Amino acid sequence: QVQLVESGGGLVQPGGSLRLSCAASGNIFMIRAMSWYRQAPGKERDLVATIRTTSSTTSETTYTDSVRGRFTISRDNAKNTVYLQMNNLKPEDTAVYYCYAAIRTSPFNYSPDNYWGQGTQVTVSS
């Protein structure tokens, strides 16, 4: 069993910054990718950013256009934790942010399983 626990959400004024954290724990053999999604009221859950393992020492990151240049996704492999640094926040960034991870729980299972965090609210308002 794997758990994802998020933290770091809150209320911030436009132009401000927040950093979200998501720690994975449990039966983890390998984390293939970790992502942040967000869901605004009345809207679908959308992908914000992904960090994907490409080798034992490298990874690649991707961002949706609306946050590129303002948000940075990073990962601490030793802590199995992913971060989302959000700068220059805008009211349209207001949403519940969810952590997602694709995790292999066994060396004998090459297909990762999908896991979600419980979500953390980010509100950008003056």
Contacts in CASP RR format, 6 or more apart in sequence:
PFRMAT RR
TARGET T0000
AUTHOR 0000-0000-0000
METHOD contacts of the structure
MODEL  1
QVQLVESGGGLVQPGGSLRLSCAASGNIFMIRAMSWYRQAPGKERDLVAT
IRTTSSTTSETTYTDSVRGRFTISRDNAKNTVYLQMNNLKPEDTAVYYCY
AAIRTSPFNYSPDNYWGQGTQVTVSS
1 26 0 8 1.000
1 27 0 8 1.000
2 24 0 8 1.000
2 25 0 8 1.000
2 26 0 8 1.000
2 27 0 8 1.000
2 28 0 8 1.000
2 101 0 8 1.000
2 103 0 8 1.000
2 105 0 8 1.000
2 113 0 8 1.000
2 115 0 8 1.000
3 24 0 8 1.000
3 25 0 8 1.000
3 26 0 8 1.000
3 115 0 8 1.000
4 22 0 8 1.000
4 23 0 8 1.000
4 24 0 8 1.000
4 99 0 8 1.000
4 100 0 8 1.000
4 101 0 8 1.000
4 115 0 8 1.000
4 116 0 8 1.000
4 117 0 8 1.000
4 118 0 8 1.000
5 22 0 8 1.000
5 23 0 8 1.000
5 25 0 8 1.000
5 117 0 8 1.000
5 118 0 8 1.000
6 20 0 8 1.000
6 21 0 8 1.000
6 22 0 8 1.000
6 97 0 8 1.000
6 98 0 8 1.000
6 99 0 8 1.000
6 117 0 8 1.000
6 118 0 8 1.000
6 119 0 8 1.000
6 120 0 8 1.000
7 20 0 8 1.000
7 21 0 8 1.000
7 22 0 8 1.000
7 120 0 8 1.000
8 18 0 8 1.000
8 19 0 8 1.000
8 20 0 8 1.000
8 21 0 8 1.000
8 120 0 8 1.000
9 18 0 8 1.000
9 20 0 8 1.000
9 97 0 8 1.000
9 120 0 8 1.000
9 121 0 8 1.000
9 122 0 8 1.000
10 18 0 8 1.000
10 120 0 8 1.000
10 121 0 8 1.000
10 122 0 8 1.000
10 123 0 8 1.000
11 123 0 8 1.000
11 124 0 8 1.000
11 125 0 8 1.000
12 18 0 8 1.000
12 89 0 8 1.000
12 122 0 8 1.000
12 123 0 8 1.000
12 124 0 8 1.000
13 124 0 8 1.000
13 125 0 8 1.000
13 126 0 8 1.000
14 89 0 8 1.000
14 90 0 8 1.000
14 91 0 8 1.000
14 124 0 8 1.000
14 125 0 8 1.000
14 126 0 8 1.000
15 87 0 8 1.000
15 88 0 8 1.000
15 89 0 8 1.000
15 90 0 8 1.000
15 124 0 8 1.000
16 87 0 8 1.000
16 88 0 8 1.000
16 89 0 8 1.000
16 124 0 8 1.000
17 85 0 8 1.000
17 86 0 8 1.000
17 87 0 8 1.000
17 88 0 8 1.000
17 89 0 8 1.000
18 86 0 8 1.000
18 89 0 8 1.000
18 122 0 8 1.000
19 83 0 8 1.000
19 84 0 8 1.000
19 85 0 8 1.000
19 86 0 8 1.000
20 36 0 8 1.000
20 83 0 8 1.000
20 84 0 8 1.000
20 86 0 8 1.000
20 97 0 8 1.000
20 99 0 8 1.000
20 120 0 8 1.000
20 122 0 8 1.000
21 81 0 8 1.000
21 82 0 8 1.000
21 83 0 8 1.000
22 34 0 8 1.000
22 36 0 8 1.000
22 81 0 8 1.000
22 82 0 8 1.000
22 83 0 8 1.000
22 99 0 8 1.000
22 101 0 8 1.000
22 117 0 8 1.000
23 79 0 8 1.000
23 80 0 8 1.000
23 81 0 8 1.000
24 31 0 8 1.000
24 34 0 8 1.000
24 80 0 8 1.000
24 81 0 8 1.000
24 82 0 8 1.000
24 101 0 8 1.000
24 103 0 8 1.000
24 115 0 8 1.000
25 80 0 8 1.000
27 105 0 8 1.000
28 80 0 8 1.000
28 103 0 8 1.000
28 105 0 8 1.000
29 103 0 8 1.000
29 104 0 8 1.000
29 105 0 8 1.000
29 106 0 8 1.000
29 107 0 8 1.000
30 53 0 8 1.000
30 103 0 8 1.000
30 104 0 8 1.000
30 112 0 8 1.000
31 53 0 8 1.000
31 77 0 8 1.000
31 80 0 8 1.000
31 101 0 8 1.000
31 102 0 8 1.000
31 103 0 8 1.000
31 104 0 8 1.000
32 52 0 8 1.000
32 53 0 8 1.000
32 102 0 8 1.000
32 103 0 8 1.000
32 104 0 8 1.000
32 112 0 8 1.000
33 50 0 8 1.000
33 51 0 8 1.000
33 52 0 8 1.000
33 53 0 8 1.000
33 101 0 8 1.000
33 102 0 8 1.000
33 112 0 8 1.000
34 50 0 8 1.000
34 51 0 8 1.000
34 73 0 8 1.000
34 75 0 8 1.000
34 82 0 8 1.000
34 99 0 8 1.000
34 100 0 8 1.000
34 101 0 8 1.000
34 102 0 8 1.000
35 47 0 8 1.000
35 48 0 8 1.000
35 49 0 8 1.000
35 50 0 8 1.000
35 51 0 8 1.000
35 73 0 8 1.000
35 99 0 8 1.000
35 100 0 8 1.000
35 101 0 8 1.000
36 47 0 8 1.000
36 48 0 8 1.000
36 49 0 8 1.000
36 50 0 8 1.000
36 73 0 8 1.000
36 82 0 8 1.000
36 84 0 8 1.000
36 97 0 8 1.000
36 98 0 8 1.000
36 99 0 8 1.000
36 100 0 8 1.000
37 45 0 8 1.000
37 46 0 8 1.000
37 47 0 8 1.000
37 48 0 8 1.000
37 97 0 8 1.000
37 98 0 8 1.000
37 100 0 8 1.000
38 45 0 8 1.000
38 46 0 8 1.000
38 48 0 8 1.000
38 93 0 8 1.000
38 95 0 8 1.000
38 96 0 8 1.000
38 97 0 8 1.000
38 98 0 8 1.000
38 122 0 8 1.000
39 45 0 8 1.000
39 46 0 8 1.000
39 95 0 8 1.000
39 96 0 8 1.000
39 98 0 8 1.000
40 92 0 8 1.000
40 94 0 8 1.000
40 95 0 8 1.000
40 96 0 8 1.000
43 95 0 8 1.000
45 98 0 8 1.000
46 64 0 8 1.000
47 64 0 8 1.000
48 63 0 8 1.000
48 64 0 8 1.000
48 67 0 8 1.000
48 71 0 8 1.000
48 84 0 8 1.000
48 97 0 8 1.000
49 61 0 8 1.000
49 62 0 8 1.000
49 63 0 8 1.000
49 64 0 8 1.000
49 67 0 8 1.000
49 71 0 8 1.000
49 73 0 8 1.000
49 84 0 8 1.000
50 61 0 8 1.000
50 62 0 8 1.000
50 73 0 8 1.000
51 59 0 8 1.000
51 60 0 8 1.000
51 61 0 8 1.000
51 73 0 8 1.000
51 74 0 8 1.000
51 75 0 8 1.000
51 82 0 8 1.000
52 59 0 8 1.000
52 60 0 8 1.000
52 61 0 8 1.000
52 62 0 8 1.000
53 59 0 8 1.000
54 60 0 8 1.000
59 75 0 8 1.000
61 73 0 8 1.000
63 69 0 8 1.000
63 71 0 8 1.000
63 73 0 8 1.000
66 92 0 8 1.000
67 86 0 8 1.000
67 93 0 8 1.000
70 86 0 8 1.000
70 87 0 8 1.000
70 88 0 8 1.000
70 89 0 8 1.000
71 84 0 8 1.000
71 85 0 8 1.000
71 86 0 8 1.000
71 87 0 8 1.000
72 84 0 8 1.000
72 85 0 8 1.000
72 87 0 8 1.000
73 82 0 8 1.000
73 83 0 8 1.000
73 84 0 8 1.000
73 85 0 8 1.000
74 82 0 8 1.000
74 83 0 8 1.000
74 85 0 8 1.000
75 81 0 8 1.000
75 82 0 8 1.000
75 83 0 8 1.000
76 82 0 8 1.000
76 83 0 8 1.000
82 99 0 8 1.000
82 101 0 8 1.000
84 97 0 8 1.000
86 93 0 8 1.000
86 122 0 8 1.000
89 122 0 8 1.000
89 124 0 8 1.000
90 124 0 8 1.000
91 124 0 8 1.000
91 125 0 8 1.000
92 124 0 8 1.000
93 122 0 8 1.000
93 124 0 8 1.000
94 122 0 8 1.000
94 123 0 8 1.000
94 124 0 8 1.000
94 125 0 8 1.000
95 121 0 8 1.000
95 122 0 8 1.000
96 119 0 8 1.000
96 120 0 8 1.000
96 121 0 8 1.000
96 122 0 8 1.000
97 119 0 8 1.000
97 120 0 8 1.000
97 121 0 8 1.000
97 122 0 8 1.000
98 116 0 8 1.000
98 117 0 8 1.000
98 118 0 8 1.000
98 119 0 8 1.000
99 116 0 8 1.000
99 117 0 8 1.000
99 119 0 8 1.000
100 114 0 8 1.000
100 115 0 8 1.000
100 116 0 8 1.000
100 117 0 8 1.000
101 114 0 8 1.000
101 115 0 8 1.000
102 112 0 8 1.000
102 113 0 8 1.000
102 114 0 8 1.000
102 115 0 8 1.000
103 112 0 8 1.000
103 113 0 8 1.000
103 115 0 8 1.000
104 110 0 8 1.000
104 111 0 8 1.000
104 112 0 8 1.000
104 113 0 8 1.000
105 113 0 8 1.000
END
